[in-house]
Amino acid sequence: MSDRDIIKDQQKGVYVVAAGMSNVETAVNQIHEETFVFAVDADAAVTERGIHIAKACRLKSAVLTPSTALATDAADYTTTTVSKRDGAGGAAAISATHTTNLTGGTALAAFVPKALTLSATSANLDFAAGNVLTFLVAETGTPTTPVGRLTVTVEYV
């Protein structure tokens, strides 16, 4: 059990007695979360962008909210990824992904949040202090890349 787990348990005990709290565990867990926002500002692929992770955390969710729609297509599609890099120039390990590829992908609707699929590999979701969390929109063919925002939420561990 980590020090943060001990703190969370202590906070849950304190807040259990707080009047009007409907879900103490959710409230305490949210205290230990942070959300980052990445922008897709133009109809173009987004080069990989990163955020330095100062404290150890676990990727909890990644949600893309496009301002424009994009249908699935076999030749013209986007692949959105959130990845982990070691902060020392190492290769990216994919933490979450979404594609509009006709094979295995789903379309994007304007202003409808789309959760990226989290990696089944637990190690790809865990970020150590000093790692870099990155975001990338790659294009295959010539799709119309939706303008929008990607919100990435981590829980500190």
Secondary structure as GFF3:
##gff-version 3
##sequence-region A 1 157
A	DSSP	alpha_helix	3	16	.	.	.	ID=ss1
A	DSSP	alpha_helix	24	31	.	.	.	ID=ss2
A	DSSP	beta_strand	33	40	.	.	.	ID=ss3
A	DSSP	beta_strand	46	52	.	.	.	ID=ss4
A	DSSP	beta_strand	57	66	.	.	.	ID=ss5
A	DSSP	beta_strand	77	85	.	.	.	ID=ss6
A	DSSP	beta_strand	93	99	.	.	.	ID=ss7
A	DSSP	beta_strand	114	115	.	.	.	ID=ss8
A	DSSP	beta_strand	117	118	.	.	.	ID=ss9
A	DSSP	three_ten_helix	122	124	.	.	.	ID=ss10
A	DSSP	beta_strand	126	127	.	.	.	ID=ss11
A	DSSP	beta_strand	132	140	.	.	.	ID=ss12
A	DSSP	beta_strand	148	156	.	.	.	ID=ss13
###
